[in-house]
Amino acid sequence: MPGRFWPHYSYYNLNTKQIETLQAFFDCNLQLKLCAQQLNIHRHTLSYRLNKIRELTGYDPQYFDDAVVLKMACSLR
């Protein structure tokens, strides 16, 4: 899977809403409930968005190791 080797490339496949969701998720220390409250969305909606990010990038933001890679990609952007 290309995302496993080039996270920054896969990261650019995300739209603005997905990037904002990812940033908020990191700001909330990977806590679903807190992040959903901050974004003013239902936590199931947040889970759906995070799953879509996983599908597009090959990295699951809910797993720490993958979240670190995605956070680095966010920082490099």
SEDREN-347219 format. One line per field, with one value per residue: x, y, z of N, C-alpha, C, CB in turn; residue number from 1. Coordinates in Angstrom, 1 decimal. Atoms other than C-alpha are relative to their C-alpha. Glycine has a CB too. Layout:
residues N
nxx: X;...
nyy: Y;...
nzz: Z;...
caxx: X;...
cayy: Y;...
cazz: Z;...
cxx: X;...
cyy: Y;...
czz: Z;...
cbxx: X;...
cbyy: Y;...
cbzz: Z;...
drenfi: NUM;...
//
This chain:
residues 77
nxx: 0.8;-0.9;0.1;-0.9;-1.3;0.0;1.2;0.2;0.7;1.4;0.6;0.5;1.3;1.1;0.6;-0.1;0.8;-0.7;-1.2;0.4;0.4;-1.2;-0.6;0.8;-0.2;-1.3;0.1;0.8;-0.7;0.6;1.2;1.2;1.1;-0.5;-0.2;1.3;0.6;-0.7;0.5;1.4;0.6;0.2;-1.3;0.1;-0.4;-1.5;-0.6;0.1;-1.1;-1.3;0.0;-0.2;-1.4;-0.7;0.2;-0.7;-1.4;-0.6;-0.4;1.1;-0.3;0.4;-1.1;-1.1;-1.1;0.5;0.3;-1.3;-0.4;0.9;-0.3;-1.2;0.4;0.7;-1.0;-0.8;0.9
nyy: -1.2;-1.1;-0.8;0.5;-0.5;-1.4;-0.6;-1.4;0.0;0.4;-1.1;-1.0;0.5;-0.4;-1.3;-0.9;0.4;1.1;-0.5;-0.7;1.1;0.7;-1.0;-0.1;1.3;-0.1;-1.1;0.6;1.2;1.3;0.3;-0.2;-0.8;-1.4;-0.5;-0.2;-1.2;-1.1;-0.3;-0.1;1.0;1.2;0.8;1.0;-0.8;-0.1;1.4;0.2;-0.9;0.7;1.2;-0.4;-0.4;1.2;0.6;-0.8;-0.1;1.2;-0.1;-0.1;-0.9;0.4;0.8;-1.0;0.0;-0.6;-1.4;-0.7;-0.2;-1.0;-1.3;-0.5;-0.5;-1.3;-1.0;-0.3;-0.6
nzz: 0.0;0.1;-1.3;-1.1;0.3;0.3;-0.7;0.3;1.3;-0.3;-0.8;0.9;0.5;-0.9;0.2;-1.2;-1.1;-0.6;-0.6;-1.2;-0.9;-0.4;-0.9;-1.2;-0.7;-0.6;-1.0;-1.1;-0.5;0.5;-0.8;0.9;-0.5;-0.1;1.3;0.6;-0.6;0.5;1.4;0.0;0.8;-0.8;0.0;1.1;1.1;-0.2;0.3;1.5;0.6;-0.3;0.9;1.4;0.0;0.0;1.3;1.0;-0.3;-0.4;-1.4;-0.9;-1.0;-1.4;-0.5;-0.3;1.0;1.2;-0.3;0.0;1.4;0.6;-0.7;0.6;1.4;-0.2;-0.4;1.2;1.0
caxx: 0.0;1.6;0.4;2.6;5.7;4.7;2.3;2.9;1.7;-1.4;-2.1;-2.6;-5.5;-7.5;-10.0;-10.1;-12.8;-10.8;-7.6;-9.4;-10.9;-7.5;-6.0;-8.8;-8.4;-4.7;-5.5;-7.9;-5.2;-7.0;-10.1;-13.2;-15.8;-13.8;-13.0;-16.6;-17.7;-15.1;-16.2;-19.8;-20.6;-21.8;-19.0;-20.3;-19.8;-16.2;-15.6;-16.9;-14.5;-11.6;-12.4;-12.5;-9.1;-7.8;-9.2;-7.6;-4.2;-3.7;-3.0;-5.5;-5.5;-7.0;-3.8;-0.9;1.8;-0.3;-1.3;2.3;3.0;-0.1;0.8;4.2;2.6;0.4;3.4;5.3;2.3
cayy: 0.0;3.3;5.1;2.9;4.3;7.8;9.2;12.8;11.9;10.1;13.0;15.3;13.1;14.4;17.3;20.3;18.9;15.7;17.6;19.8;16.6;15.0;18.2;18.4;14.7;15.3;18.5;16.3;13.7;11.0;11.2;10.6;12.1;15.2;15.7;15.2;17.8;20.2;19.8;19.9;16.6;13.2;10.8;8.3;11.0;11.5;7.7;7.7;10.6;8.8;5.6;7.5;9.0;5.5;4.3;7.2;7.2;3.6;4.9;4.6;7.7;5.8;3.7;5.5;4.4;5.4;8.6;9.6;9.2;11.2;13.9;14.2;14.5;17.3;19.1;18.8;20.2
cazz: 0.0;-1.0;2.2;4.3;2.6;1.7;4.4;3.4;-0.2;1.1;3.5;0.5;-0.6;2.3;2.0;4.3;6.5;7.0;7.8;10.3;11.9;12.1;13.7;16.2;17.1;17.8;19.8;22.0;22.6;20.5;22.7;20.6;22.9;23.6;20.0;18.9;21.4;20.2;16.6;17.6;15.9;17.1;18.0;15.4;12.8;14.1;13.9;10.3;9.4;11.1;9.2;5.9;6.7;7.4;4.0;2.1;3.8;5.0;8.5;11.3;13.5;16.4;16.7;18.3;15.9;12.9;14.6;15.1;11.4;10.5;13.1;11.5;8.0;9.4;10.8;7.5;5.5
cxx: 0.9;0.0;1.0;1.4;0.1;-1.2;-0.2;-0.8;-1.5;-0.8;-0.6;-1.3;-1.2;-0.6;0.2;-0.7;0.8;1.3;-0.3;-0.5;1.2;0.7;-0.7;0.2;1.3;0.0;-0.7;0.7;-0.6;-1.2;-1.2;-1.1;0.4;0.1;-1.4;-0.7;0.6;-0.4;-1.5;-0.7;-0.2;1.3;0.0;0.4;1.5;0.6;-0.1;1.1;1.4;0.2;0.3;1.5;0.9;-0.1;0.9;1.5;0.7;0.5;-1.3;0.3;-0.4;1.1;1.2;1.1;-0.4;-0.2;1.2;0.4;-0.9;0.2;1.2;-0.3;-0.7;1.0;0.8;-0.8;0.2
cyy: 1.2;0.9;-0.4;0.6;1.5;0.7;1.4;0.1;-0.4;1.1;1.0;-0.5;0.4;1.4;0.8;-0.5;-1.2;0.4;0.7;-1.0;-0.6;1.0;0.1;-1.3;0.0;1.0;-0.6;-1.3;-1.3;-0.4;0.3;0.9;1.4;0.7;0.3;1.2;1.3;0.4;0.2;-1.0;-1.2;-0.9;-1.1;0.7;0.1;-1.4;-0.2;0.8;-0.7;-1.2;0.4;0.4;-1.3;-0.7;0.8;0.0;-1.4;0.0;0.3;1.0;-0.4;-0.9;0.9;0.0;0.6;1.5;0.8;0.3;1.1;1.4;0.6;0.5;1.3;1.1;0.4;0.8;1.5
czz: 0.0;1.2;1.0;-0.2;-0.2;0.7;-0.4;-1.4;0.3;0.8;-1.0;-0.7;0.8;-0.3;1.2;1.2;0.7;0.7;1.3;1.1;0.6;1.0;1.3;0.9;0.7;1.2;1.3;0.5;-0.4;0.8;-0.8;0.6;0.1;-1.3;-0.7;0.6;-0.5;-1.4;-0.1;-0.9;0.9;-0.1;-1.1;-1.3;0.0;-0.4;-1.5;-0.7;0.2;-0.9;-1.4;-0.1;-0.1;-1.4;-1.0;0.2;0.3;1.4;0.8;1.1;1.4;0.6;0.2;-1.0;-1.3;0.2;0.0;-1.4;-0.6;0.6;-0.7;-1.4;0.2;0.3;-1.2;-1.1;0.1
cbxx: -1.0;-0.5;-1.4;0.0;0.6;-0.1;0.3;1.3;0.7;0.0;1.1;1.1;0.0;0.5;-1.5;-0.5;-1.4;0.4;0.8;-1.2;-0.9;0.9;0.1;-1.5;-0.1;1.1;-0.7;-1.4;0.3;1.1;0.0;-0.6;-0.3;1.3;0.8;-0.9;0.2;1.6;0.5;-0.4;0.9;-1.2;0.2;-1.4;-0.6;0.4;-0.8;-1.4;0.0;0.2;-1.2;-0.9;0.4;-0.6;-1.4;-0.5;0.3;1.2;1.0;-0.5;-0.7;-1.3;0.3;0.6;0.5;-1.2;-0.7;1.1;-0.1;-1.5;0.2;1.1;-0.9;-1.0;0.9;0.5;-1.4
cbyy: 0.0;0.9;0.0;-1.5;-0.7;0.3;-0.1;0.8;-1.0;-1.3;0.6;0.3;-1.5;0.0;-0.1;1.4;-0.5;-1.1;0.9;0.9;-1.0;-0.3;1.4;0.2;-1.2;0.4;1.2;-0.3;0.1;-1.1;0.8;-1.4;-0.6;0.1;-0.9;-1.3;-0.1;-0.2;-1.2;1.4;-0.4;-0.8;-0.7;-0.6;1.4;0.4;-1.1;0.5;1.4;-0.3;-0.8;1.2;0.8;-1.0;0.0;1.4;0.9;-0.4;1.2;-1.4;1.3;-0.8;-1.2;-0.4;-1.5;-0.7;0.1;-0.9;-1.3;-0.4;-0.2;-1.1;-1.1;-0.1;-0.6;-1.3;-0.3
cbzz: 1.2;-1.2;0.5;0.0;-1.2;-1.5;1.5;-0.1;-0.9;0.9;0.9;-1.1;-0.1;1.5;-0.5;-0.4;-0.4;-1.1;-0.9;-0.3;-0.7;-1.1;-0.7;-0.3;-1.0;-1.0;-0.5;-0.5;1.5;0.0;1.4;-0.2;1.4;0.8;-0.9;0.2;1.5;0.0;-0.9;-0.3;-1.2;-0.6;1.4;-0.2;-0.1;1.4;0.7;-0.5;0.6;1.4;0.1;-0.3;1.3;1.0;-0.4;0.1;1.2;-0.9;0.1;0.6;-0.3;-0.1;-0.9;1.4;-0.3;-0.5;1.4;0.7;-0.8;0.3;1.5;-0.1;-0.6;1.2;1.1;-0.6;0.2
drenfi: 1;2;3;4;5;6;7;8;9;10;11;12;13;14;15;16;17;18;19;20;21;22;23;24;25;26;27;28;29;30;31;32;33;34;35;36;37;38;39;40;41;42;43;44;45;46;47;48;49;50;51;52;53;54;55;56;57;58;59;60;61;62;63;64;65;66;67;68;69;70;71;72;73;74;75;76;77
//
